[in-house]
Amino acid sequence: MYRLVKKMYFITIFFKQIRYQLGIIVLIFLNLSINHNGYSQIEEKYSLKTVVIDPGHGGKDSGARGRKSKEKDIVLDISLKLGTYIEENIPDVKVIYTRTTDVFVPLDERADIANKNKADLFISIHCNGNKDARAYGTETFAMGLHKSDGNLEVAKMENSAILFEEDYTTKYEGFDPHSAESYIIFSFLQNTYLEQSLNYAAHVENEFETRALRKSRGVKQAGFLVLWKTTMPSVLVETGFITNPSEERFLMSTSGQEYIASAIYRAFKSYKSAIEAKSKFVAKVDSSRLRKDSITENEINENTTGSVKFKVQIASSSNSVPIDSDFFKGFENVEEFKINELYKYTVGSTSSFEKIVQFKKIVEEKFPDAFIIAVDESNNIIPLNEALEKLKM
């Protein structure tokens, strides 16, 4: 039986790996300037600057096989085309590949490449395979617990790449890619970027279906090791089944690869525009009310009257986690929100924007990627700009 006692270790390592701020509504305080009327202007503008493209498999690991093709070759061609589309059309984005030739790169090193380069998005490109040659279509995954046997089988197939690594039992703490028990660990992981990953995955599948005219099998979750250690929104794209003769011909063709690459590119462009638009944020706060000394968790929960409340989000998960769990590192007033099948966890609650700005600095000591959210009278999450406008009324 897989060593379930390791799950707490995995979770601790997972949180420790998060080292930089993400956009959407994450407040990256890039400019704090004091003006003459005693107010500070907090300005935030997130920009997606770096994307890591990961062609699956490579070298001694061929991946799935069709009648005439190998997964490693097709996904490399698609990945290079995708990177070219981004570089030519969005030159301000830096494109990094985990491989550009037919070489084998261990799964953990692929994640390390993204983490070291502080990527804003990680896209792992793959081809699917199935014993049933009739299986057909695309699907895009975010890291999480599988909800069907089919999702588990895809994860098992892709994770089997670790068998080509000599020391995989040590590096992956005894993880067995063929054992269903090993995948229980993913049910305990809270991924701050799960919502963003699912968001991008939805963009990809929409482009596949509406522009590339492929059959979309939908957005899914499963325990992929290549996504597990990434510290940014990350997806694994299954571009089609090379075990289906018709789809294999499409994926082998230059035009087919261009359709797939351009669909992923258009999804990237849409996702980038959407998150950057949402992250534009400017607010003026009373400088005198920004205390220089620390604010306690009890103090932050004292002023909770008003039409809006501000909170600090620290995690999200596809599975509910007890709010008294050690995962939350000693915070007492953890709240859980369930939105679109995702559980979000926050600490602190105040009607004072100045106080939540101060409290966020404290939270960041334990959760570096924490960010501020706003909720209305019905506890529905609303955009920060909208919340600040309500405070002015």
Secondary structure, DSSP 8 states (H G I E B T S, - for coil): ---GGGHHHHHHHHHHT--S---TT-----EEEE-TTSEEEEEE-----EEEEEE--BTTB--SB-SS-BHHHHHHHHHHHHHHHHHHH-TTSEEEES-SSS----HHHHHHHHHHTT-SEEEEEEEE--SSTT---EEEEEES--SSHHHHHHHHHHHGGGGGSTTHHHHTTT--TT-GGGGGGGGG---TTHHHHHHHHHHHHHHHHHTS---EEEEEEE--HHHHT-SS-EEEEEEEETTSHHHHHHHHSHHHHHHHHHHHHHHHHHHHHHHHHHH-EEEEEEGGGS-SS---HHHHTT---SS-EEEEEEEEESS---TTSGGGTT-S-EEEEEETTEEEEEEEEES-HHHHHHHHHHHTTT-TT-EEEEE-TTS-EE-HHHHHHHHH-
